[in-house]
Amino acid sequence: MKNLILTKFFTPLLLVLFLSGSLLAKDYPNIPKDLNMKSYCDKSGGKYGHVIVVIDLTSDLQKAQIDFIKGQVFSKEFYTNYYPFTKFSYFLIDNKKPQEQEFIFSKCRPKTGNKRFRKNEAASFSENVKVLEKFSNNFFLQAEAAFNSIFKNKINSDNSFIYETIAYIFQNPKSDFGNKHSEAYKRELILVSDLMQNSKRLSFYKACNASSANAKCPKFDTFMQNLSDKDYLTATAPKGNNINLKIIYLNNRYETNKEIDRSLKELWKDYFANQNFKNIKVISQLDIN
């Protein structure tokens, strides 16, 4: 009899608690206090990170390469590999000078509500999973629109300002990528490129003797010793302290041979290591020819 009375008492109580919990669930995400309420971005450079993706459009990218790029740096799997509220920014290398460029997309990703990705993606007691899905899906759609805009047209350029673009990102305070942030603020630079730097001051076509049948890039130390404009590189080279680096290498076999592919990647890796970048990873695209 006692159990029956307790059941009659607790059933309405549980129903009230369930309904009140449903009513408490907000129709917008529960944003931590150190974030901007509208952008979901960190106000002061604390514990949330920034990923900058630099995309080189100066070579003739084929559909297979564009699809590869989409999977690597525009997919839901890519974004959810980082913590919620991470900022993602995209900067282009095309027929403009780096100083004329701006981020084509720069947004912070809200929570997805799906704890399958990460525990901290899950909705809190006061959040509605469907609402979180709505906000995160809006982010994914905006990122896809940026992808479509980036690869809508072919780019023709005599230059490939890879080095200059990276240096400019570090020089420009608007990039939100400088050393003002605490070490807890995770920064990552992703370079999507065929790595064939080409400008008046710095040309890897010349350094690697790319037009020769025996084309091969020099070791980094040898390259620096023979560089006529060494002072320029020394003065402008960015410091990669506490910054992770990923290179997504797009091989263009019509421009290079296998030996250049290998030595070119090694030249850039040694350069970035010399500038104190850490966790340097290289992902090479499969041959498409």
N, C-alpha and C positions, 0 to 999 in steps of 0.2 A: 504493500500500500504506500509506504514511504517513497519507494522508487517511482511510483506512478505520479505522486504529487510533485516530486522534483522534476520529472519529465515535463509535466504540464507547466511548471514554472519557468524552466529554462528554454523551452521551445520558443515562446514569444520573445524572450530576452535575446536569444541568438538571432532571431529574425530582425529585431530592432537594431542590433549591432551590425548585422549584414547590410541593412538598408542605410544606416548612418554612414558606414564605410563607403558605400556606393555614392552617397551624396557628397562625401568629403573629397572624392576623387575629382581633381581639377580638370578643367577643359583646356589646360595648357601645361607644359612641363614644369616640374619643380626645379627651378634654377638655383644652384648654389649661390651664396651671397657674394662670392668673389668673381661672379660672371656678370656681363652685361645682359640685362633682361631681354633685349631684343635680338642681339647677335649671338648669344651663348658663348661669347669670347671672353677670355680672361682680361680683367681690368688692369692688373698690375704685373703680369709676367710671373705668376706663381707656379702652380703645379701642373698646368695644362700646356700641352706642347704645340709646336708649329712645324708643319711639313711643307717645304717648298719644292715644287716639281718644276724643273726647267726642261722645256721641250724644244728640241732643235728641229726646225722645219726646213732647213736649207738644202737638204738632199731630197731626191725624188722618192718619196715614200709610197710604197705600193700598198694595196688593200690588206695584204697579209701582215704587213708591218703595222699598219694603223690598228688592225684588230688586236695585235699583240700589245700595243701601247694601251689600248682600252682595257684589256684584262689586267695589265700591270698597275696602272695608276688611275683608273676611272671606275673600277668595279666596286660593287658593294663589299666584296670580300676584302678588297684593298682598304677601304675606309674603316671597316669594322675590325681590322687588325690593329687599330690604334684605339686608345681610350676615348670615351665620349668627351665632347667639348674640345677635342684637338682641332686646331685651325689647319685648313688645307688651302694652299695658294699655288697658282699656276702662272709661270712666267715664260714668255716665248723668245726663241731665237729665230728671227726671220729676216726680212729685208730692211728692217729699221735698225738704227743704232740703239744700244742698250739704254741710253739716257732718254730715249723717246718711248720706251716701253712702260707699261703699267701691268699690274696683275690683271689677268683676264678673268680670274675667278679667285675669290678669297673669302672663305666662310668657315665657320666652326660647326662641327657636326653635333647635333643633339643626340640624346639617347634614343635607341631603337625600341626599347621595351622588351627586347628579346634576349633573355639571359643565356640562350644557346651560344651567342657570340662571346659574351663576358658576363660575369656576375653583376658588375656595376652598370650593365645595360638595363637590368630589370626595373620595372616600375616600383616605386616606393608605395607605401600604404595610401598616400594621398594622391597618387597619380593613376590615370586611366591608360591602360595599355594601348587602346585604340588611338588615343590622342597622341601618344608618343610615336606610334607607327605613322600617323599622319604627318607629324613634323619632320621625322627622319626621312620619310619617303619624299617629302618636298625638297629636302636637301639633295637626295640622290637624283631627283629629276632636274634640279638646277645644275648639278655637276654634269649630267648627261647633255644638257643643252650647251654647256660650255665646251664639252668634247666635240659636239657637232659643229659648233661655230669655229673651233680651232682648225678642224680638218675639212672645212667646207671648200676651201680654194687651195690650189697649188701655189707654192711660193717660189719665186726665182730670185736668187741672190748670188752675187759674186763673192760675198764674204760669209764667214761663219764665226760670229763673235762669241765663241763658247767661253773662253777665259774672261773676256771683258764683261760678259753678262753676269757671270758668277761674282766677279769683283764688284760690279755695280750693285748687286743685291746686298752685299755686305756694307757697302759705302752709304747706301740710301737709308736714312732713319725710318722712312715710311715702310720699309720691308718688314719691320718688327722681327728682326732676326739677329740683332747685334748682341754684344756682350753685356748689355744692361740687365738682362734677365738673370735670375738665380740659377745655380747649377741644376736645381730640380726641374727647371723649365726645359723640357726635352725638345731639341731641335734636330731636324733631319733634312738633308738636302738630297734630292733625287734628280739625277741628270739623265735625260733620255736623249741619246745622240749617237751619231756615227763617230764622234770624237775627232773629226778632221777639222781642227781649228785652222782658220784661214783669215788673217788680217795682215795689214801692211807691216805691223810690228812683230807679228808672231804667226808664222805659217808652218803647219806640220806637213803640208805638201812638199815644202822645200826641205824641212828638217829630216823627213822620212824618205826623201828622194822618190816620191810616190809614182812618178812617171817611168821609173826604171823597172826593168824586169827583176832586178835584185833589190827592190824596194824593202826597206826595213827601218824602223824607228830606232834612234839611239837610246842608250840608257840615260836615265834622268841626269846623273852627274855629268856625263859627256855632253848632253844637250845644254846644260847650264854653262859649262866651260866654253862652249862654242857660240853661245848666244851673244850677238852683237849689242843687244839692247837689254842687258842683264839688269841694269839699274832700274829700268821701267818695271820689270817683272818683280824685282825685290821690293820696290816702293808700293806697288799696288796690289800685291798678292794678299788675299784674305787669309786670316787665321781661323782654323777650324776647331778651335778648342771646344771640347764638350759637344761637338756636332757629329752626328752619325751621317754616313755618306753611302748612297747606293747609286751605282752606275748601271743603267739599262742600255746595253750596247746594241745598236742597230747596225749590223754589217751590211755594207753596200758593195758587193763583190764586183760590180761594174767599175768601182773606183779603186778598190784595194785588192791585195792578195792575202793569202792565209798568214803569211809572215808579218805583214803589216797589222792584220787583225790582232795577232798575239802581242807584238811589240808596242803597238799603239795603246792597248789596254794597260800594259805594264808601265809605259811612260806616264800615263795619267795617274795610275795608282801610286806610283812613287812620288809624283808631284804632290798629290793630296796628303800622302803620309808625311811628307816633308813639311806640310803646312799644319800638321797636328790634327787633321780630321781623324775620327776613330771609327772602328767597326766598318771598315771599307769593304763593301760587297759589290760584286759584278755579276749581273745577270745577262747572259748573251742570248740574243735571238737566234733561233734555229735558221739555218740556210733556207732561203725561199727559191733559190735558183737551182 
